[in-house]
Amino acid sequence: MFINYLIVFLISMVPIVELRGAIPVAVGMGLDPVISYIVCIVGNMLPVPIIYFFARKVLLWGKDKKFIGKFFTFCIEKGEKGGMFIALMLFVGIPLPGTGAWTGTLAASFLDMGFKKSVIAVMLGVIIAGIIMALASMGLFGGISFLFAPNKA
């Protein structure tokens, strides 16, 4: 049983797949939904601080480089202009490939949103995405759509 939770934990850490892929795997394995949800959130959030601090250092390093300097400088300047807390939370909360914690944290770091604010926005987005994926994986959306379908069998 522990090994199954470990597998789900590790899947939730993988870029692009993240919690969006780990929750359906947990449901497929028949694991407890609440424990799986918590394990997936922790696994999905674990890389966030590392990504945040590493990405910003890469931006600062590359801002004066020949080919990438303009883009990196643009990202730094954009980030200094404004807060995007809700946008980041919703971006991460939409469970589509490429909109997860990895990408959201990378964007937050590039835009220099501030560590605490970024982590909270990403965490709330991960929680939202987790709820959506858990409900979808357990068939709730299918059941709701069956109730409102015009041609019931």
Buried (B, 14 or more C-beta within 10 A) or exposed (E): EEEBBEBBBEBBBBEEBBBBBBBBBBBEEEBEBEEBBEBBBBBBBEBBEEBBEBBBEBBEEBBEEEEBEEBBBEBBEEBEEEEBBEEBBBBBBBBEEEBBBBBBBBBBBBBBBBBEBBBBBBBBBBBBBBBBBBBBBBEEEEEEEEEEEEEEE
